[in-house]
């Protein structure tokens, strides 16, 4: 049993932040950022809530799929940056899109989120014959948690959303999910409204570095080491189950974190960079939205075509990693 993407959609915030704009916050410049990351610009959410960006992307995906939202049986949203502790992004998207018959829940696997949700949608479709369509929505506003005094992290991230409507298909599908929670302290942001109670007036040490409350912290060197190994590992988690080799893949769609990470992953897999979809130059790292944004754009441009074998490979905070291989 496989899975078929019927339609996709995306939403990008109105505001664009270019590399040189960061000179207002930190000591950096376009060349420094471009050569180290491959990023040129990224979108930053202003007035747009996460649920709104996700809903707009979802509406486009539903329209492209040509289905009635009432036929959607499940909405899965992936985000690490929900506007609320509750309600979930998925419930807000369900309401905004008119998917009145759908169950709805959020997943947080950080940048691996879309692949985790893709795998989960497949499992629901495989075990529930009454389920017709699943709507997957990835929406993030990481800019609201960035420390704009830390040039090593604030330059990397952007905001946006992408969505996909999927259904059962008698085609190739294989996937694999993984995690390494021992690396959780390498990339984190404390929850708003909780951090003070955890860290103040207590002898308890939770092991997390003391950084600005609620702001994203990343140990860049250690995350880089993890990432360069995680992407090939994510591929093989899925591929080895079906006897698939890197040469069998038409397009790799990796998490868009850093061009050097993608280049190293390609080398370790023995696959040419020409087979890797890269959109981080104009989106930056949009966490769980990065893989579906890259996928959506490549489909719209006619780069990815029906019948081609795709490998979605991601890694993220947690630490997490995930791979999925399917026919588009």
SULWOWO-V189362 format. One record per run of one state. SS is the DSSP state (a for helix, b for strand, c for the rest). FROM is the first residue (numbers start at 1). TO is the last residue. If there is no record, write none. Layout:
ss/from/to
SS/FROM/TO
SS/FROM/TO
This chain:
ss/from/to
c/1/1
b/2/11
c/12/14
b/15/18
a/19/24
c/25/29
a/30/37
c/38/40
b/41/44
c/45/49
a/50/65
c/66/68
a/69/71
b/72/78
c/79/88
a/89/97
c/98/102
b/103/107
c/108/109
a/110/127
c/128/132
b/133/141
a/142/145
c/146/150
a/151/154
c/155/156
b/157/157
c/158/158
b/159/169
c/170/172
b/173/179
c/180/180
a/181/186
b/187/188
c/189/194
a/195/199
c/200/216
b/217/218
c/219/219
a/220/242
c/243/245
a/246/248
c/249/250
b/251/254
c/255/258
a/259/269
c/270/272
a/273/275
b/276/276
c/277/279
a/280/283
c/284/284
b/285/285
c/286/288
a/289/300
c/301/308
b/309/316
c/317/319
b/320/327
c/328/328
